[in-house]
Amino acid sequence: MPLIDAHTHLRTGKLSGTPPQVSAETTLQLLLDDMEQAQVSTSLVITWPEDMPVLAQEAARSPGRLYGLLWFDSRQPDRSLQELTVLANRFPSVLKGVKTVFPYLYQNPLQAEFFPLYTFCQERRLPIQFHFGGNPRMEEVCRPTLFLGLARAFPELPIVCLHAGAGWYQQMPELLATCPNVYLEVEGLQLHEAQLNLPPQVLPHLLQRSGSAKLMFGSDRIGREEKFFRRVQFVSNIPQPYRNDLCQRTATLVYGL
């Protein structure tokens, strides 16, 4: 059965201002190599605006294997929305959504300057990924109640909450049940579970409380790292029918793959 990774990265460093040490072409080839080794059939790749043509060129060589999620710089929302508009028109078959990182910047997702982004994405049916987790101050700006308000204000906007809701994971089942347009990305093995070699607790809790119909797998692969392969192997071994939802059906539905 095909396995879709709904959350992986091409290059990082935008927030810190750290210049990348390798090209987009090099990191993309490393991703393709890892996908082949792990038997991942499709990846949704978080991509900087300047790297989208590189991803699109490779996606054209292997249709259905790679898609882009544009990294939205919320420090410059007007400029970022202009970039999104241009790239969505230029690469409509490749650009499938947007990734935001409001908590890193201690920004509230309900700030008025972000509403044009939500309006555009709702009109274009482009899902938006929202980072969850971090220190207590970061957690405060990704409270589930904020996304309840957002989901109701933009009822046709697909909202994807990342990292299983992080510290809010116990509250996520209620949000999923209340809001038809909210979905949850899970790594299978959360970061602390993977780092400390702990038995998985977060995903079993979510499956018991919510089922799998609104859950999708995302590895959060940043580079060549062992936990990527562990996460893929873990979700690959989850029993049916959960596995079909996590690894294929939900992401296909939400992103229109």
BALOBA-1460 file (C-alpha; in Angstrom, 3 decimals):
// residues 257
<rec num="1" residu="m" x="0.000" y="0.000" z="0.000"/>
<rec num="2" residu="p" x="1.321" y="3.508" z="-0.815"/>
<rec num="3" residu="l" x="2.686" y="5.535" z="2.083"/>
<rec num="4" residu="i" x="2.332" y="9.328" z="2.070"/>
<rec num="5" residu="d" x="4.560" y="11.508" z="4.245"/>
<rec num="6" residu="a" x="2.552" y="14.701" z="4.721"/>
<rec num="7" residu="h" x="5.235" y="16.738" z="6.490"/>
<rec num="8" residu="t" x="8.884" y="16.767" z="5.485"/>
<rec num="9" residu="h" x="11.384" y="19.573" z="4.901"/>
<rec num="10" residu="l" x="13.657" y="20.513" z="2.018"/>
<rec num="11" residu="r" x="15.905" y="23.145" z="3.646"/>
<rec num="12" residu="t" x="15.778" y="24.919" z="6.996"/>
<rec num="13" residu="g" x="17.274" y="28.056" z="8.525"/>
<rec num="14" residu="k" x="14.876" y="30.826" z="7.488"/>
<rec num="15" residu="l" x="13.923" y="31.740" z="11.036"/>
<rec num="16" residu="s" x="17.452" y="31.767" z="12.398"/>
<rec num="17" residu="g" x="18.884" y="33.463" z="9.344"/>
<rec num="18" residu="t" x="21.484" y="30.702" z="9.040"/>
<rec num="19" residu="p" x="22.619" y="30.369" z="5.415"/>
<rec num="20" residu="p" x="22.024" y="26.834" z="4.104"/>
<rec num="21" residu="q" x="25.184" y="24.808" z="3.649"/>
<rec num="22" residu="v" x="23.855" y="22.777" z="0.711"/>
<rec num="23" residu="s" x="21.751" y="23.487" z="-2.349"/>
<rec num="24" residu="a" x="18.086" y="22.646" z="-2.799"/>
<rec num="25" residu="e" x="19.091" y="20.163" z="-5.501"/>
<rec num="26" residu="t" x="21.392" y="18.286" z="-3.106"/>
<rec num="27" residu="t" x="18.913" y="18.132" z="-0.241"/>
<rec num="28" residu="l" x="16.164" y="17.036" z="-2.617"/>
<rec num="29" residu="q" x="18.274" y="14.127" z="-3.860"/>
<rec num="30" residu="l" x="18.950" y="13.072" z="-0.261"/>
<rec num="31" residu="l" x="15.215" y="13.123" z="0.398"/>
<rec num="32" residu="l" x="14.519" y="10.999" z="-2.673"/>
<rec num="33" residu="d" x="17.174" y="8.508" z="-1.575"/>
<rec num="34" residu="d" x="15.626" y="8.262" z="1.893"/>
<rec num="35" residu="m" x="12.141" y="7.888" z="0.438"/>
<rec num="36" residu="e" x="13.313" y="4.974" z="-1.679"/>
<rec num="37" residu="q" x="15.055" y="3.285" z="1.234"/>
<rec num="38" residu="a" x="12.052" y="3.751" z="3.551"/>
<rec num="39" residu="q" x="9.540" y="2.874" z="0.811"/>
<rec num="40" residu="v" x="7.706" y="6.195" z="1.068"/>
<rec num="41" residu="s" x="5.738" y="6.659" z="-2.126"/>
<rec num="42" residu="t" x="4.852" y="10.378" z="-1.816"/>
<rec num="43" residu="s" x="6.180" y="13.328" z="0.179"/>
<rec num="44" residu="l" x="4.684" y="16.751" z="0.810"/>
<rec num="45" residu="v" x="7.760" y="18.912" z="1.127"/>
<rec num="46" residu="i" x="7.936" y="22.229" z="2.982"/>
<rec num="47" residu="t" x="9.645" y="24.478" z="0.457"/>
<rec num="48" residu="w" x="11.005" y="28.016" z="0.429"/>
<rec num="49" residu="p" x="9.649" y="30.221" z="-2.365"/>
<rec num="50" residu="e" x="13.001" y="30.302" z="-4.163"/>
<rec num="51" residu="d" x="13.229" y="26.490" z="-4.083"/>
<rec num="52" residu="m" x="9.773" y="25.773" z="-5.511"/>
<rec num="53" residu="p" x="10.965" y="25.682" z="-9.166"/>
<rec num="54" residu="v" x="13.559" y="23.026" z="-8.214"/>
<rec num="55" residu="l" x="10.887" y="20.903" z="-6.538"/>
<rec num="56" residu="a" x="8.468" y="21.387" z="-9.421"/>
<rec num="57" residu="q" x="11.066" y="20.304" z="-11.960"/>
<rec num="58" residu="e" x="11.730" y="17.085" z="-10.065"/>
<rec num="59" residu="a" x="8.003" y="16.522" z="-9.478"/>
<rec num="60" residu="a" x="7.448" y="16.656" z="-13.234"/>
<rec num="61" residu="r" x="9.918" y="13.805" z="-13.709"/>
<rec num="62" residu="s" x="8.028" y="11.507" z="-11.329"/>
<rec num="63" residu="p" x="4.363" y="12.508" z="-11.181"/>
<rec num="64" residu="g" x="2.683" y="11.837" z="-7.862"/>
<rec num="65" residu="r" x="5.922" y="11.470" z="-5.923"/>
<rec num="66" residu="l" x="6.588" y="15.036" z="-4.719"/>
<rec num="67" residu="y" x="4.384" y="17.988" z="-3.809"/>
<rec num="68" residu="g" x="5.194" y="21.341" z="-2.243"/>
<rec num="69" residu="l" x="3.958" y="23.088" z="0.904"/>
<rec num="70" residu="l" x="5.054" y="26.719" z="0.784"/>
<rec num="71" residu="w" x="6.865" y="28.021" z="3.885"/>
<rec num="72" residu="f" x="4.965" y="31.171" z="4.871"/>
<rec num="73" residu="d" x="7.080" y="33.841" z="6.550"/>
<rec num="74" residu="s" x="4.609" y="35.477" z="8.932"/>
<rec num="75" residu="r" x="7.120" y="38.215" z="9.738"/>
<rec num="76" residu="q" x="6.326" y="39.531" z="6.252"/>
<rec num="77" residu="p" x="2.734" y="38.413" z="5.657"/>
<rec num="78" residu="d" x="1.991" y="40.720" z="2.725"/>
<rec num="79" residu="r" x="5.124" y="39.742" z="0.837"/>
<rec num="80" residu="s" x="4.638" y="36.067" z="1.639"/>
<rec num="81" residu="l" x="1.058" y="36.130" z="0.398"/>
<rec num="82" residu="q" x="2.224" y="37.728" z="-2.853"/>
<rec num="83" residu="e" x="4.789" y="34.933" z="-3.267"/>
<rec num="84" residu="l" x="2.134" y="32.331" z="-2.536"/>
<rec num="85" residu="t" x="-0.214" y="33.822" z="-5.124"/>
<rec num="86" residu="v" x="2.458" y="33.808" z="-7.826"/>
<rec num="87" residu="l" x="3.608" y="30.260" z="-7.089"/>
<rec num="88" residu="a" x="0.088" y="28.842" z="-6.744"/>
<rec num="89" residu="n" x="-0.687" y="30.187" z="-10.213"/>
<rec num="90" residu="r" x="2.625" y="29.011" z="-11.653"/>
<rec num="91" residu="f" x="2.678" y="25.507" z="-10.133"/>
<rec num="92" residu="p" x="-0.951" y="24.579" z="-9.431"/>
<rec num="93" residu="s" x="-0.360" y="20.835" z="-9.719"/>
<rec num="94" residu="v" x="2.637" y="20.863" z="-7.357"/>
<rec num="95" residu="l" x="1.876" y="23.449" z="-4.669"/>
<rec num="96" residu="k" x="-0.654" y="21.765" z="-2.384"/>
<rec num="97" residu="g" x="-0.644" y="23.867" z="0.783"/>
<rec num="98" residu="v" x="1.102" y="26.201" z="3.197"/>
<rec num="99" residu="k" x="3.203" y="25.750" z="6.354"/>
<rec num="100" residu="t" x="3.120" y="28.347" z="9.156"/>
<rec num="101" residu="v" x="5.279" y="28.629" z="12.292"/>
<rec num="102" residu="f" x="3.475" y="31.209" z="14.413"/>
<rec num="103" residu="p" x="4.566" y="29.821" z="17.823"/>
<rec num="104" residu="y" x="8.256" y="30.246" z="17.019"/>
<rec num="105" residu="l" x="7.569" y="33.965" z="16.599"/>
<rec num="106" residu="y" x="5.101" y="34.127" z="19.519"/>
<rec num="107" residu="q" x="2.377" y="35.223" z="17.108"/>
<rec num="108" residu="n" x="-1.297" y="34.515" z="17.644"/>
<rec num="109" residu="p" x="-2.819" y="32.805" z="14.577"/>
<rec num="110" residu="l" x="-5.917" y="35.007" z="14.966"/>
<rec num="111" residu="q" x="-4.005" y="38.240" z="14.358"/>
<rec num="112" residu="a" x="-5.790" y="40.280" z="11.711"/>
<rec num="113" residu="e" x="-2.789" y="40.483" z="9.373"/>
<rec num="114" residu="f" x="-3.048" y="36.736" z="8.730"/>
<rec num="115" residu="f" x="-6.689" y="36.749" z="7.646"/>
<rec num="116" residu="p" x="-5.863" y="37.516" z="3.972"/>
<rec num="117" residu="l" x="-3.790" y="34.314" z="3.949"/>
<rec num="118" residu="y" x="-6.713" y="32.312" z="5.303"/>
<rec num="119" residu="t" x="-9.110" y="33.882" z="2.803"/>
<rec num="120" residu="f" x="-6.815" y="33.095" z="-0.132"/>
<rec num="121" residu="c" x="-6.222" y="29.511" z="0.982"/>
<rec num="122" residu="q" x="-9.914" y="28.921" z="1.622"/>
<rec num="123" residu="e" x="-10.750" y="30.172" z="-1.880"/>
<rec num="124" residu="r" x="-8.043" y="28.000" z="-3.450"/>
<rec num="125" residu="r" x="-8.711" y="25.015" z="-1.168"/>
<rec num="126" residu="l" x="-5.097" y="25.041" z="0.007"/>
<rec num="127" residu="p" x="-4.658" y="23.397" z="3.428"/>
<rec num="128" residu="i" x="-2.586" y="25.251" z="6.013"/>
<rec num="129" residu="q" x="-0.274" y="23.427" z="8.425"/>
<rec num="130" residu="f" x="0.078" y="24.954" z="11.894"/>
<rec num="131" residu="h" x="3.033" y="24.163" z="14.130"/>
<rec num="132" residu="f" x="2.227" y="22.983" z="17.656"/>
<rec num="133" residu="g" x="4.604" y="22.614" z="20.585"/>
<rec num="134" residu="g" x="7.656" y="24.232" z="22.082"/>
<rec num="135" residu="n" x="8.219" y="26.057" z="25.341"/>
<rec num="136" residu="p" x="5.284" y="27.173" z="27.531"/>
<rec num="137" residu="r" x="5.070" y="30.556" z="25.815"/>
<rec num="138" residu="m" x="4.932" y="28.862" z="22.414"/>
<rec num="139" residu="e" x="2.294" y="26.432" z="23.630"/>
<rec num="140" residu="e" x="0.130" y="29.359" z="24.719"/>
<rec num="141" residu="v" x="-0.243" y="30.615" z="21.132"/>
<rec num="142" residu="c" x="-1.319" y="27.230" z="19.775"/>
<rec num="143" residu="r" x="-4.149" y="26.522" z="22.202"/>
<rec num="144" residu="p" x="-6.913" y="24.398" z="20.643"/>
<rec num="145" residu="t" x="-9.475" y="27.106" z="21.448"/>
<rec num="146" residu="l" x="-7.714" y="29.425" z="19.002"/>
<rec num="147" residu="f" x="-8.163" y="26.899" z="16.225"/>
<rec num="148" residu="l" x="-11.790" y="26.367" z="17.158"/>
<rec num="149" residu="g" x="-12.303" y="30.068" z="16.450"/>
<rec num="150" residu="l" x="-10.281" y="29.922" z="13.240"/>
<rec num="151" residu="a" x="-12.114" y="26.848" z="11.967"/>
<rec num="152" residu="r" x="-15.475" y="28.513" z="12.547"/>
<rec num="153" residu="a" x="-14.401" y="31.781" z="10.918"/>
<rec num="154" residu="f" x="-13.109" y="29.918" z="7.834"/>
<rec num="155" residu="p" x="-15.260" y="26.767" z="7.640"/>
<rec num="156" residu="e" x="-13.997" y="25.721" z="4.186"/>
<rec num="157" residu="l" x="-10.307" y="26.130" z="5.060"/>
<rec num="158" residu="p" x="-8.549" y="22.787" z="5.687"/>
<rec num="159" residu="i" x="-6.556" y="23.199" z="8.923"/>
<rec num="160" residu="v" x="-3.814" y="20.676" z="9.718"/>
<rec num="161" residu="c" x="-2.470" y="20.744" z="13.275"/>
<rec num="162" residu="l" x="1.069" y="19.366" z="13.425"/>
<rec num="163" residu="h" x="2.927" y="17.174" z="15.911"/>
<rec num="164" residu="a" x="-0.253" y="15.538" z="17.247"/>
<rec num="165" residu="g" x="-1.056" y="18.800" z="19.009"/>
<rec num="166" residu="a" x="2.155" y="18.499" z="21.089"/>
<rec num="167" residu="g" x="1.362" y="19.444" z="24.686"/>
<rec num="168" residu="w" x="-2.316" y="19.845" z="23.768"/>
<rec num="169" residu="y" x="-2.732" y="16.321" z="22.357"/>
<rec num="170" residu="q" x="-5.249" y="15.317" z="25.016"/>
<rec num="171" residu="q" x="-7.517" y="18.186" z="23.929"/>
<rec num="172" residu="m" x="-7.240" y="17.445" z="20.201"/>
<rec num="173" residu="p" x="-9.960" y="14.746" z="19.984"/>
<rec num="174" residu="e" x="-12.603" y="17.268" z="21.045"/>
<rec num="175" residu="l" x="-11.348" y="19.795" z="18.463"/>
<rec num="176" residu="l" x="-11.401" y="17.160" z="15.719"/>
<rec num="177" residu="a" x="-14.923" y="16.106" z="16.650"/>
<rec num="178" residu="t" x="-16.206" y="19.686" z="16.756"/>
<rec num="179" residu="c" x="-14.626" y="21.072" z="13.565"/>
<rec num="180" residu="p" x="-15.132" y="19.227" z="10.261"/>
<rec num="181" residu="n" x="-12.260" y="21.149" z="8.623"/>
<rec num="182" residu="v" x="-9.576" y="20.377" z="11.248"/>
<rec num="183" residu="y" x="-7.135" y="17.472" z="10.835"/>
<rec num="184" residu="l" x="-4.177" y="16.212" z="12.828"/>
<rec num="185" residu="e" x="-0.686" y="15.225" z="11.656"/>
<rec num="186" residu="v" x="1.071" y="12.595" z="13.749"/>
<rec num="187" residu="e" x="4.637" y="11.298" z="13.616"/>
<rec num="188" residu="g" x="3.676" y="7.968" z="15.158"/>
<rec num="189" residu="l" x="6.612" y="8.308" z="17.512"/>
<rec num="190" residu="q" x="6.561" y="11.777" z="19.050"/>
<rec num="191" residu="l" x="9.907" y="13.538" z="19.447"/>
<rec num="192" residu="h" x="10.359" y="12.667" z="23.126"/>
<rec num="193" residu="e" x="9.287" y="9.076" z="22.461"/>
<rec num="194" residu="a" x="11.801" y="8.732" z="19.630"/>
<rec num="195" residu="q" x="14.655" y="10.451" z="21.482"/>
<rec num="196" residu="l" x="14.172" y="8.569" z="24.771"/>
<rec num="197" residu="n" x="13.204" y="5.262" z="23.139"/>
<rec num="198" residu="l" x="9.883" y="5.276" z="24.989"/>
<rec num="199" residu="p" x="6.855" y="3.162" z="24.048"/>
<rec num="200" residu="p" x="4.363" y="5.224" z="22.017"/>
<rec num="201" residu="q" x="1.590" y="6.749" z="24.107"/>
<rec num="202" residu="v" x="0.337" y="9.770" z="22.167"/>
<rec num="203" residu="l" x="-0.824" y="8.003" z="18.993"/>
<rec num="204" residu="p" x="-2.569" y="5.141" z="20.861"/>
<rec num="205" residu="h" x="-4.389" y="7.760" z="22.945"/>
<rec num="206" residu="l" x="-5.538" y="9.619" z="19.826"/>
<rec num="207" residu="l" x="-6.629" y="6.450" z="18.035"/>
<rec num="208" residu="q" x="-8.633" y="5.357" z="21.061"/>
<rec num="209" residu="r" x="-10.316" y="8.744" z="21.490"/>
<rec num="210" residu="s" x="-10.678" y="9.900" z="17.865"/>
<rec num="211" residu="g" x="-10.154" y="6.972" z="15.560"/>
<rec num="212" residu="s" x="-7.972" y="7.485" z="12.497"/>
<rec num="213" residu="a" x="-10.278" y="9.141" z="9.957"/>
<rec num="214" residu="k" x="-8.837" y="12.637" z="10.564"/>
<rec num="215" residu="l" x="-5.235" y="11.659" z="11.274"/>
<rec num="216" residu="m" x="-2.354" y="11.622" z="8.786"/>
<rec num="217" residu="f" x="1.289" y="10.627" z="9.028"/>
<rec num="218" residu="g" x="4.062" y="13.215" z="8.771"/>
<rec num="219" residu="s" x="7.670" y="12.326" z="9.580"/>
<rec num="220" residu="d" x="8.899" y="15.914" z="10.177"/>
<rec num="221" residu="r" x="12.090" y="14.813" z="8.428"/>
<rec num="222" residu="i" x="14.583" y="17.686" z="8.491"/>
<rec num="223" residu="g" x="17.617" y="15.886" z="7.105"/>
<rec num="224" residu="r" x="19.189" y="12.470" z="7.057"/>
<rec num="225" residu="e" x="18.283" y="11.137" z="10.505"/>
<rec num="226" residu="e" x="17.590" y="7.760" z="12.024"/>
<rec num="227" residu="k" x="14.241" y="8.697" z="13.568"/>
<rec num="228" residu="f" x="12.772" y="9.257" z="10.087"/>
<rec num="229" residu="f" x="13.179" y="5.570" z="9.306"/>
<rec num="230" residu="r" x="11.913" y="4.526" z="12.738"/>
<rec num="231" residu="r" x="8.787" y="6.622" z="12.334"/>
<rec num="232" residu="v" x="8.041" y="5.269" z="8.857"/>
<rec num="233" residu="q" x="8.560" y="1.694" z="10.038"/>
<rec num="234" residu="f" x="6.309" y="2.243" z="13.044"/>
<rec num="235" residu="v" x="3.318" y="3.579" z="11.095"/>
<rec num="236" residu="s" x="3.853" y="0.957" z="8.388"/>
<rec num="237" residu="n" x="3.205" y="-1.726" z="10.996"/>
<rec num="238" residu="i" x="0.041" y="-0.225" z="12.474"/>
<rec num="239" residu="p" x="-2.939" y="-2.561" z="11.966"/>
<rec num="240" residu="q" x="-5.649" y="-1.889" z="9.449"/>
<rec num="241" residu="p" x="-7.900" y="0.010" z="9.103"/>
<rec num="242" residu="y" x="-5.879" y="2.629" z="11.007"/>
<rec num="243" residu="r" x="-2.911" y="2.300" z="8.688"/>
<rec num="244" residu="n" x="-4.884" y="3.129" z="5.548"/>
<rec num="245" residu="d" x="-6.095" y="6.405" z="7.062"/>
<rec num="246" residu="l" x="-2.752" y="7.409" z="8.569"/>
<rec num="247" residu="c" x="-0.589" y="6.528" z="5.607"/>
<rec num="248" residu="q" x="-2.756" y="7.374" z="2.641"/>
<rec num="249" residu="r" x="-6.462" y="8.150" z="2.782"/>
<rec num="250" residu="t" x="-6.539" y="11.251" z="5.001"/>
<rec num="251" residu="a" x="-3.676" y="13.067" z="3.263"/>
<rec num="252" residu="t" x="-5.075" y="12.185" z="-0.162"/>
<rec num="253" residu="l" x="-8.443" y="13.640" z="0.806"/>
<rec num="254" residu="v" x="-7.147" y="16.793" z="2.500"/>
<rec num="255" residu="y" x="-4.525" y="17.730" z="-0.094"/>
<rec num="256" residu="g" x="-6.360" y="16.526" z="-3.162"/>
<rec num="257" residu="l" x="-3.582" y="14.196" z="-4.278"/>
